[in-house]
């Protein structure tokens, strides 16, 4: 079942009927060709325990994280390396809506077209890009606050969370601080706060200790830091529970938060490249089955891309994950024709530069190095 579902995702099979034809005629990954009825296959996709796929994903992530640490000798971005001195875990948290039901199963032909599939909340590791945890809620418009109990249960001391403003919640902020963890988020435009002490300021930044909140409806009043950074004519305002600039200097706070976009990249790969934008079934179990299978393929793809980057001694940011995914097809053709045996060697071969594995880069115009000073002047 795992081989069949992964094939459904990887090869973007248009229907279970076509998957049934393939299963009868060819080996799918490690699974040997076998004949089953169309009805049996459709029923299995609706009822096979999705929790088993989730367990496979969690077991696989242990192995992939070990592989990442064994080969990770390339330097990390300055902001990440700086934060790593004080935090054991650097996690990005965000939520996303699962979109339309695609009705790939015959049993769903009469279901409503375009029905939304639910909402997920995910944690992605900032360094490795692997998923840490994913939660599913069948209500597509569920607010991020619905995921807070699970999030708080997972947090351990010395964790730094990069939070979308959708997670703006005074009690969450307080609970993270009590758990000896920290966060960075964007300041809401209507947030009420009182400035206590300006730690440093210049023409392009201001770093201030503040008290956030008014105590309205029992919400806590919190001691936090407001970091304001100017880009061009615009000011960007970041809120963090890290009160000491020595731990997170102001420009490091801003640079770290800009990397929150990594989780948006992950959602984009899951939905657009790996097909999670269209769900095969309206059953909760079926949606979870597709969700875990897509995360599985995503994790393997990130591992493969990082191994390619390691072989080329390039940062992971220089590698196009999408083109690595598309390069797998060309490698399989070369393998079948006897021209290649090792996928890493094939993807990194100078002869195959036209695959676009390495992103084309434009020279950066006078971008200054990251200021790591706790008190910039």
C-alpha positions in Angstrom: 0.0 0.0 0.0 2.8 2.4 0.8 4.5 1.7 -2.5 1.2 2.2 -4.4 0.3 5.4 -2.7 3.8 6.9 -3.1 3.6 6.0 -6.8 0.3 7.7 -7.0 1.9 10.9 -5.6 5.3 10.7 -7.3 4.1 9.8 -10.8 1.0 11.9 -10.5 -1.3 9.1 -11.6 -4.6 10.6 -12.8 -6.9 8.0 -11.2 -7.0 4.9 -9.2 -8.2 3.0 -12.3 -4.9 3.9 -14.0 -3.0 2.9 -10.8 -4.8 -0.4 -10.9 -3.6 -0.9 -14.5 -0.1 0.0 -13.5 -0.1 -2.3 -10.5 -1.2 -5.2 -12.7 1.6 -4.7 -15.3 4.7 -3.3 -13.5 6.6 -3.2 -10.2 5.8 -0.1 -8.2 8.9 0.9 -6.3 9.7 -2.1 -4.1 6.3 -3.8 -4.6 5.9 -6.5 -7.2 3.2 -6.4 -9.9 0.0 -7.9 -8.7 -3.6 -8.0 -9.9 -6.4 -6.8 -7.6 -9.9 -5.6 -8.4 -10.6 -1.9 -8.9 -13.2 -2.0 -6.1 -10.7 -3.6 -3.7 -8.1 -0.9 -4.4 -10.6 1.9 -4.0 -11.8 0.5 -0.8 -8.3 0.0 0.6 -7.5 3.7 -0.2 -10.6 4.7 1.9 -10.0 2.4 4.9 -6.3 1.6 5.2 -5.1 3.0 8.6 -3.4 6.4 7.9 -1.7 6.1 11.3 0.6 3.4 9.8 1.9 5.9 7.2 2.5 8.4 9.9 4.6 5.9 11.9 6.6 5.2 8.8 7.2 8.9 8.3 8.3 9.4 11.9 10.7 6.4 11.7 12.1 7.7 8.4 12.7 11.1 9.9 15.0 9.7 12.6 17.2 8.1 9.9 17.1 11.2 7.6 18.1 13.5 10.5 21.1 11.2 11.3 22.1 11.4 7.7 21.9 15.2 7.7 24.1 15.5 10.8 26.7 13.1 9.3 27.2 15.0 6.1 26.5 18.6 7.4 29.9 20.2 7.2 29.0 23.2 5.1 28.6 26.5 7.0 25.2 27.5 8.2 23.8 31.0 7.5 25.2 33.5 10.0 21.9 34.1 11.7 21.2 30.4 12.1 24.7 29.6 13.4 24.4 32.5 15.9 21.1 31.3 17.2 22.3 27.8 17.4 24.7 28.8 20.2 21.8 29.4 22.5 19.0 27.2 21.3 18.7 23.5 20.8 15.9 23.7 18.3 15.0 26.3 15.7 11.5 25.6 14.4 9.1 27.3 12.1 5.4 27.0 12.7 2.5 27.8 10.3 -0.9 26.5 9.2 -2.3 25.9 5.8 -5.7 25.0 4.3 -6.0 21.8 2.3 -7.8 22.7 -0.9 -10.2 20.9 -3.2 -11.4 17.3 -3.3 -10.3 16.0 -6.7 -12.7 13.0 -6.7 -10.1 10.5 -8.0 -12.2 7.6 -6.5 -15.2 6.3 -8.4 -17.1 6.3 -5.0 -16.8 10.1 -4.9 -18.2 11.0 -8.3 -21.4 12.4 -6.8 -19.6 14.4 -4.0 -19.5 18.2 -4.1 -16.8 19.6 -6.4 -14.4 22.0 -4.8 -15.0 21.0 -1.2 -12.1 22.0 1.0 -10.2 19.2 2.7 -9.4 20.6 6.1 -6.5 22.5 7.7 -3.1 21.4 8.8 -0.6 23.0 11.2 3.1 22.0 10.7 6.4 22.5 12.3 9.5 22.5 10.0 13.0 22.4 11.3 14.8 25.6 10.1 18.2 23.9 9.6 17.2 20.6 8.0 13.9 21.6 6.4 12.4 18.3 7.5 8.9 18.2 9.1 8.9 17.9 12.8 5.2 17.4 13.4 1.9 17.9 11.5 -1.6 18.1 13.0 -4.8 17.9 11.0 -8.2 19.5 11.6 -11.1 18.6 9.4 -12.5 22.1 9.5 -10.9 24.1 6.7 -11.4 27.5 8.5 -10.1 26.3 11.9 -8.1 29.1 13.5 -4.5 28.5 14.4 -5.5 28.7 18.1 -7.0 25.2 17.7 -3.5 23.8 17.4 -2.0 25.5 20.4 -2.5 22.6 23.0 -0.6 20.2 20.7 2.1 22.8 20.0 2.7 23.5 23.7 2.8 19.8 24.5 5.6 19.4 22.0 7.8 22.3 23.1 10.9 21.6 25.2 13.3 24.2 26.8 15.7 26.0 24.6 13.4 26.0 21.6 13.1 29.1 19.4 9.9 29.3 17.4 9.4 31.5 14.3 5.6 32.2 14.4 3.3 33.6 11.8 1.0 36.4 13.1 -1.9 34.0 12.9 -0.5 32.5 16.1 -0.7 35.8 17.9 -2.0 34.8 21.3 -1.0 36.3 24.7 -1.5 33.1 26.6 0.7 31.2 24.0 3.5 33.8 24.5 3.3 33.4 28.2 3.2 29.6 28.1 6.3 29.5 25.8 8.2 31.8 28.2 7.2 29.6 31.2 8.4 26.5 29.3 11.8 28.2 29.0 11.5 28.6 25.2 11.3 31.7 23.0 9.6 33.0 19.9 10.0 35.6 17.2 6.9 37.0 15.4 5.7 40.2 13.6 4.1 42.9 15.7 0.4 43.4 15.0 -0.6 46.9 13.8 -3.2 47.3 16.6 -1.1 45.9 19.4 -1.0 48.0 22.5 2.3 48.3 24.4 4.4 50.6 26.5 8.0 51.3 25.8 10.3 50.7 28.9 13.8 51.1 27.7 15.6 51.8 24.4 18.5 49.4 24.2 20.0 50.7 21.0 19.0 52.7 17.9 20.3 54.1 14.7 18.9 55.5 11.4 18.0 51.9 10.3 17.0 50.2 13.6 15.5 50.5 17.0 15.7 47.9 19.8 13.3 48.5 22.7 12.2 46.6 25.8 8.4 46.9 26.1 5.4 45.7 28.1 2.8 44.2 25.7 -0.9 44.2 26.5 -3.3 45.9 28.9 -4.5 43.0 30.9 -7.9 43.2 29.2 -10.1 40.0 29.7 -7.4 38.5 31.9 -4.7 38.4 29.2 -1.2 38.6 30.7 1.0 41.7 30.4 4.3 40.5 29.0 7.9 41.9 29.1 9.2 41.5 25.5 11.5 43.1 23.0 10.4 45.1 20.0 13.0 45.1 17.2 12.3 47.6 14.4 14.4 47.5 11.2 14.2 49.9 8.2 14.4 48.6 4.6 14.3 51.5 2.2 11.4 53.7 3.3 9.5 51.0 5.2 9.9 49.9 8.8 9.4 46.2 9.8 8.6 45.4 13.4 9.4 42.1 15.1 8.5 40.9 18.6 10.6 38.5 20.6 10.6 37.0 24.1 14.5 37.0 24.0 15.2 40.0 26.2 19.0 39.9 25.9 20.4 41.4 22.7 23.6 39.3 23.4 21.5 36.2 22.7 19.7 37.5 19.6 21.0 40.9 18.3 18.4 43.0 16.5 19.6 42.4 13.0 19.8 38.6 13.7 16.1 38.7 14.9 15.0 40.2 11.6 17.2 37.9 9.5 15.9 34.8 11.3 12.3 35.8 10.8 12.9 36.3 7.1 13.7 32.6 7.0 10.2 31.8 8.3 9.4 31.7 4.6 11.0 28.3 4.4 7.8 26.7 5.6 5.9 28.5 2.9 8.3 26.9 0.4 7.5 23.5 2.0 3.8 24.0 1.6 4.3 25.1 -2.0 6.3 21.9 -2.7 3.7 19.7 -1.0 0.8 21.3 -2.8 2.0 22.4 -6.2 4.8 20.0 -7.0 3.6 16.8 -5.1 -0.1 17.3 -5.7 -1.5 17.9 -2.2 -3.6 20.7 -3.7 -6.1 18.1 -4.9 -7.3 15.5 -2.4 -8.4 12.1 -3.7 -11.1 11.5 -1.1 -13.4 13.3 1.3 -12.9 10.7 4.1 -10.8 11.9 7.0 -8.7 8.7 6.9 -8.2 9.1 3.1 -7.0 12.7 3.5 -4.6 11.7 6.2 -3.3 8.9 4.1 -2.5 11.3 1.3 -1.1 13.8 3.7 1.5 11.5 5.3 2.4 9.9 1.9 3.1 13.4 0.5 5.2 14.3 3.6 7.1 11.1 3.1 8.0 11.9 -0.5 8.8 15.5 0.5 11.3 14.3 3.2 13.0 11.9 0.8 13.2 14.7 -1.8 14.8 17.2 0.7 17.3 14.5 1.8 18.2 13.8 -1.9 18.5 17.6 -2.6 20.8 18.1 0.4 23.0 15.2 -0.6 23.3 16.8 -4.0 24.3 20.1 -2.4 26.8 18.3 -0.2 28.4 16.6 -3.2 28.7 20.0 -4.9 29.8 21.7 -1.7 27.1 24.2 -2.1 24.5 25.6 0.4 21.1 23.9 0.2 19.6 27.3 -0.9 21.6 26.9 -4.2 19.7 23.7 -5.1 16.3 23.7 -6.9 14.3 21.0 -5.1 11.8 21.1 -7.9 14.4 20.3 -10.6 15.9 17.5 -8.4 12.4 16.0 -8.4 12.1 16.4 -12.2 15.6 15.0 -12.6 14.6 11.7 -11.0 12.7 10.9 -14.2 15.8 11.5 -16.4 17.9 9.4 -14.1 15.5 6.5 -14.3 15.7 6.6 -18.1 19.5 6.7 -18.0 19.4 3.8 -15.5 17.1 1.7 -17.7 19.4 2.3 -20.7 22.5 1.4 -18.7 24.0 4.9 -18.8 23.9 5.6 -15.0 23.8 3.6 -11.8 24.1 6.3 -9.0 21.5 9.1 -8.8 23.8 11.6 -6.9 26.6 11.1 -9.5 24.1 11.6 -12.3 22.5 14.8 -10.9 25.9 16.4 -10.1 27.5 15.4 -13.4 28.6 18.5 -15.3 27.2 17.0 -18.4 23.7 17.3 -16.9 23.8 21.0 -16.0 20.9 21.5 -18.4 18.7 19.8 -15.8 18.8 23.0 -13.8 19.6 21.4 -10.5 21.8 24.4 -9.4 19.8 27.6 -9.3 21.1 30.4 -11.5 22.1 33.3 -9.3 22.2 37.0 -9.8 25.0 39.1 -8.2 23.7 40.9 -5.1 24.1 44.6 -5.3 26.1 45.8 -2.4 24.3 43.9 0.3 26.2 44.6 3.6 27.2 41.6 5.8 24.9 40.8 8.7 25.5 43.0 11.7 26.0 40.6 14.7 26.5 43.4 17.2 24.1 43.2 20.2 24.0 47.1 20.4 24.5 48.4 16.8 25.5 52.1 16.6 
